[in-house]
Amino acid sequence: SAPPPRLSRSSALASKATGYPLAYVAAKLALGHDLVSLRNSVTKVTTACFEPALDYVVAKVPRWDLRKFSSVDPAIGSCMKSVGEVMAIGRSFEEVIQKALRMVDDSCCGFEPARFDEELKHRGVAVELAEAAVREELQKPTPARIWSVAKAYELGLSVEEVHRLTSIDGWFLTKLHHIHRIRSSLGRMDLAQLSGDVALLREAKRCGFADRQIARDLQPCAEEGSIRRLRKELGVRPFVKQIDTLAAEFPAETNYLYLTYSGVEHDVPLAGEPSATSSDSDGPQASAPPLVPARGGRARKPPAPTGIKVVVLGCGPYRIGSSVEFDWCSVSCLKTLRSLGHEAVVVNCNPETVSTDFDESDRLYFEELSQETVLDIAELEQPAGVVVSVGGQAPNNLAMGLHHNGVKILGTSVEAIDTCENRFKFSRLCDSLRIPQPEWSEFTTVAEAFSFTERAGYPVLVRPSYVLSGAAMRVVTSSADLEEFLMRAAIVSRDHPVVISKYIVGAKEVELDAVGQNGTLINYAVAEHVENAGVHSGDATLLLPAQKLFVETHRRVKAIGQKICAALKISGPFNVQFMCRDNEVMVIECNLRASRSLPFISKTYNVNFIDIATRIMLGIPQRPAVIQPMDLERIAVKVPMFSFSRLKNSDPRLGVEMQSTGEVASFGVNQHEAFLKAMIAAGCKLPTKNILISIGPSAQKAEFAEVSSMLVEMGYQIFATKATAEFLRTQARLDSVTVVHKPLIKREPNASTLLKAGKIDLVINVPDSMDSQALSDGFELRRCAVDSGTSLIVDIKTAVLFIAALHRKFLRERAGKEFFSLKSWQEYCELQEADGRD
């Protein structure tokens, strides 16, 4: 069959790999232009009627996050399971594949067997069984497959043997084996010997070896800083190259750049190079900005930067916990910088982002977000400062290393960032400020963790430092679970101590997103989670403005935010998460960076928090923007989106580790309208007839019983598993409930049979415990709902709000009134402005 006439998922990648903007050209063709009249966006002088010829190599590597799903089938095949991707640019295959592997997983150094050793440890495979595990991996691929090739070479398998097991083309395997041979050569020398072998060092860098990778391969291991100093002494430095679509046949006029060790000169003038400009004595000079296509089709020249040069670190690959929200923050920061006349330099490696469109910045480095690369760019560009707070956790983790190497971090101090990222330091700060928090303790050994639980009791929350999206974070309910989790997660480390705290059952979670200026709170927003604490904020449903918070709770949340802002002298964006119960407010954590919620808040209030934060980071005094939640004529709801249908055997449930892969937001005149709109946008189909209920905990059965009569009033037929049905009959007096058997009980009527036959419109299943090993009836029920395409709700608070919203819709429509209001975002904002004028 003919391919669909549309751009594909890989169109952005192809456009950025070649410098040929497919969507732009396609739009112009649709408007009646022809290829001859359109300009090549890289050369600015040749036409768009050409086939790109490249003098560089590009590698795309997908990002998987399957480890977040303990029971998932890890096999990769024809069904897409990746959540993001990276693109690396260089002059050799070896260089780009190693760059890309570091970009996609910052815990690895490149094409190395150590990464597969870590995978085997995670799977619990004994060392003596490593070769068998490698052979199995080569034949049945998972996301760790490429590292299994590195392990295979270390174990002595030949290129031919690996080819037989994988069917990977021998050309690629031979190139990968060349990386292995270089690694083997490095492993036979120490730092002193390497200093005498410049050819090997230069070849290693040409083939994409990172400084930390070389340092680790030496015997004995060296420090990354030692390798950096050595190669600078020996003159082994990267060169800046431009993307060139015509392989130097015509001069390239673009700000689209990459670093490589396969070169002899830079393609662009650089402030950090003595010969870069004739006026370096007057300070760093901005390079001439490129011509960029104007909206009308003609070329225009943007205003030349007159201010300082600022490097903005992007978000890296999309992953669970870091997605397009941080790209919005990065682009907003860039727009503000350029509007103020400053030169904005972007470092990012994600081809799916707007920040890697080369006309969004004055210079774009399509490079990895590592300390080595950012330091190289900083030395070459000589910026006035680097922004690390708009790209999520990845750039935030670089702050300390960059600071120690003399790079100025704009905004909040690095010491303050470290105080918040280090769980122990932050908990100690809260104690000193008399800010309430759950009982906690730091531990570096398993014995210390058990000592705390004996004193505080279960459940407890285990939290490592410097993590994103709740990685390796868990609620533990027993000593056996604690021991098993600590051994499996392998998070106990003396370098980064782990904090264990008392977990508060039944508390509401609230978020404060704010911008500070020299310790003064400038603007803030308080968002309320629908789900109770224990569900990761990225997987929670958010209401803005908060709908059910006590006035005193709101006051205390703001007061604590002001205390933290003043103590850390915050200048920029920050986010604080709270647990609230009965007007008691306790802090969970604080992040001194833009949060995932900031774009949602900015769009709800029509106030760009990142624009304000950027100006503050530049030292421009700001006055608070007017935000009056009480007068807002709309409610906004943010709902997560999950990919459980693509992740075979994964457990569709919520917990403290984030699992959602996207989100939607909707506006409405009340929370019920906004919530139903958001649920529909997230793929939930509103039920028409039959609803299946299975709730574990007694307290949550009772909570559901309070709204169950609404379902009967609306005419729904309720099916329920045995214990839930008995509770509804006795406590809610629902005699019409039909009992169904759980999937593992092979009797009819069975929940599994009904779901597979498409006779159930909605499943509400609230699990008994926080953890699952895919052995329970609940797991089978949830999995069957996902596999049959049936809408599924797994949290009692979400279920109650959903039923209440359906009931509100039912009542209005029964009275002949419309329930859904359809307005554009601009119309909602105009209503707000009109209210402000009144």
Secondary structure, DSSP 4 states (H G I P E B T S, - for coil): -PPPSS--TTHHHHHHHHT--HHHHHHHHHTT--TTTSBPTTTSSSBS-S--B-SSEEEEEEE--GGGSTT-----SSS----EEEEEEESSHHHHHHHHHHHH-TT--SS-HHHHHHHHHHHT--GGGHHHHHHHHHHS--TTHHHHHHHHHHTT--HHHHHHHH---HHHHHHHHHHHHHHHHHTT--HHHHHT-HHHHHHHHHTT--HHHHHHHSSS---HHHHHHHHHHTT---EEEE--TBTTSS-----EEEEESS-SS-SS--TTSTTS-TTGGGS--PPPPPPEE-TTSSEE-PPPP-S-EEEEE---S-BTTBSHHHHHHHHHHHHHHHHTT-EEEEEE--TTSSTTSTTSSSEEEE---SHHHHHHHHHHH--SEEE-SSS-HHHHTTHHHHHHTTPPBPSS-HHHHHHHHSHHHHHHHHHHTT-----EEEESSHHHHHHHHHHH-S-EEEE-SS-STTTT-EEE-SHHHHHHHHHHH----SSS-EEEEE--TTPEEEEEEEEEETTEEEEEEEEEEEEETTS-GGGS-EEES-SS--HHHHHHHHHHHHHHHHHHT--EEEEEEEEEETTEEEEEEEESS--TTHHHHHHHHT--HHHHHHHHHTT---PPP---GGG-S-EEEEEEE--TTTSTT------SS----EEEEEEESSHHHHHHHHHHHTTPPPPSSEEEEEE-SHHHHHHHHHHHHHHHHTTPEEEE-HHHHHHHHHHS--TTPEE-B-TTS--SSBHHHHHHTT--SEEEEE-SSS---S-SHHHHHHHHHHHTT-EEE--HHHHHHHHHHHHHHHHHHHTT--------HHHHHHHHHHHHH-
